[in-house]
Amino acid sequence: MRDGRVGRWVVGEITITGQYASLAHYFDSVADTLTRIADGDHPVREVSEGRLVRS
């Protein structure tokens, strides 16, 4: 906000097609990641000095 921008984001990785065999496999992966986050076993993002960062 200090420089007049509301926000910005960057995609850190290129899009990979065919990474999951099906949409069900993708959702299983998302569920596993959310479970690891809830258990504290996965890095999460937080805000530091107005920026979204990995912890």
C-alpha positions in Angstrom: 0.0 0.0 0.0 2.9 2.3 0.6 3.7 2.5 -3.1 0.1 2.7 -4.2 -0.3 -1.0 -5.2 -3.1 -2.9 -3.6 -1.3 -6.2 -3.9 0.7 -8.5 -6.1 1.5 -12.2 -6.5 4.0 -14.3 -8.3 3.6 -17.8 -9.6 6.8 -19.5 -8.5 6.5 -22.6 -10.7 5.5 -23.3 -14.2 2.2 -25.1 -14.8 2.6 -28.8 -15.2 0.0 -30.7 -17.1 -0.6 -34.4 -16.5 0.8 -34.3 -13.0 -2.2 -36.2 -11.6 -3.9 -39.2 -13.1 -7.4 -37.8 -12.4 -9.2 -35.1 -10.6 -9.8 -37.5 -7.8 -6.0 -38.0 -7.4 -5.6 -34.2 -7.3 -8.2 -33.8 -4.6 -6.5 -36.6 -2.6 -3.3 -34.7 -2.8 -5.0 -31.5 -1.6 -6.6 -33.4 1.3 -3.2 -34.9 2.2 -1.5 -31.5 2.2 -4.3 -30.0 4.3 -3.9 -32.8 6.8 -0.1 -32.2 7.0 -0.7 -28.5 7.6 -3.2 -29.3 10.4 -0.7 -31.7 12.0 2.1 -29.1 11.7 4.1 -31.2 9.3 4.0 -28.9 6.3 5.3 -25.4 5.8 2.6 -22.9 5.7 2.5 -19.3 4.5 2.2 -16.2 6.8 2.3 -12.5 6.3 5.5 -10.6 7.2 5.8 -6.9 6.6 2.8 -7.0 4.3 4.1 -9.9 2.2 3.0 -13.5 2.0 6.0 -15.7 2.9 6.7 -19.4 3.7 7.5 -20.1 7.3 
